[in-house]
């Protein structure tokens, strides 16, 4: 029975590929940002992008930030490895709806936000992204 399980896993892997495909993979550009309920001007995030590849991310703004992101059940743990956030851990919640990715970050990293409302909530940062289409 055990060898049958191994054969089935091998067949499934051959047809589906060996790499896990994260539905969030791709390049994302911000369309809205707010912190503590205050919207940020579009000019402050026009040149930003987020690239997600399986469990790694690259966030480009005035500088580049790289790290690891662990996704699951609408929760996200972000571990900065290079750049301004190296050594930091952020917690967040996320949702993907209508081709828009919303991420609400707890910049203190001491718990997950309860929802996507940042008004009056110190240290919460909301970013709504759309997938960047190839040019």
N, C-alpha and C positions, 0 to 999 in steps of 0.2 A: 504494500500500500504506500509506503514511504517513497519508493522509487517512482510510483505513478504520480505522486504529488510533485516530485522534482521534475519529471517530464512535462507535466502540465504547466508548471511555472516557467520552464524553459520555452515552451511553445508560445505562451502568452507574452513573454518578454520579447521573443523574436518578432512577433507581430506588432507589438505596441512600442517597441524601442526600449532601451535600457534606462533612459533618462526621464526623470519625473518632469512633467511640464506644468509649471505654475501658471494658472490662468491670468496672473498679473504680469507675466513676462512681457516686455516691450519697453518702449520709450513713452514717457508720460510728461505732459507739460501742464503747469498749473493754470487754472482759469479763475480761481478764487482762493484767497487766504485770509484768515483772521486769527487774532490772538486775543484771549480774554474778552471775546465778544466784539472786538474792534476790527473792522475790515481794513486790510492793508491795500494801499493803492496798487493798481495793476503795474505801474512802472517799477515797483519794487520786486516783482517776480517774473517779468517778461523774458528774461534771459535764463531762467532756471529750467532744469529738466531732471527727471528721475528715470533711471534705466534699471529695470528689474530683470535679472536672469536667474531663474530658479531661486536660490536662497541668497544671492548676493545683490547688492545695490550699488549704484553710483549716482550721487546727487551732485549736479553741477549748478553752481551759482557764481558768485565772485571767486570762489575757490572750489575745489573738488573734494567731496567726502565719499569715502568708500567703506563698505562693511558687509555685515551679514544680517539678513532679515529672516526671522522664523515666523511663518504664517500658520494660522489654524483657528477654526471656529470663530472667525471675525476678530481675532486678537492678533497682535503683531508685537514681536520683540525685536528691537533694532540694536545692533551692537556695532558701534563705530570702530573701524580698524585703521583707517588712514584719514588724515585731514583734521579739520577743526574739531570733529567729534570723536577722535581716536580715544579709545578707552571708556567711552560713555555708553550707557544702556538706557534706551528710551522704550517706554511702553506705549501702545496705541491700539485703537480699534480701527477697523476698515470695512468698507462695503464697496462692492462693484455693482452698479445699477445703471442701466441705459448707457453703457459704454463710458461711464464716468466712475473714477476711482476716488472715493472720499477717505481720507485718513485723518483721524483726530489723535494727536500726539499728546502725551503727558510728558512735558519736558523735564520734570523731576524724576521720572522713571519709577515712581514709588507706587504704582497701581494703574490699572486701566481706566480710561474715561468711561463713564456710565452711558454716555450718548454723544452725539455730534454737536451738542450745544456748548459753546465756550463762554457765553455771556456770564460775567461775574465769577468765572472759574479761573483763578490764578494759575498760570503755567500751562493752560491748554491751548494748543495750536491746531487749527483746522486747515487742511489743504485739500482742495478739490482739483483733480487732474482729469484731462482728457487724453486719450491715446493719440500720439503724434502720428500723422499719416506720412508715409514716405513721399518725398518731393521728387 
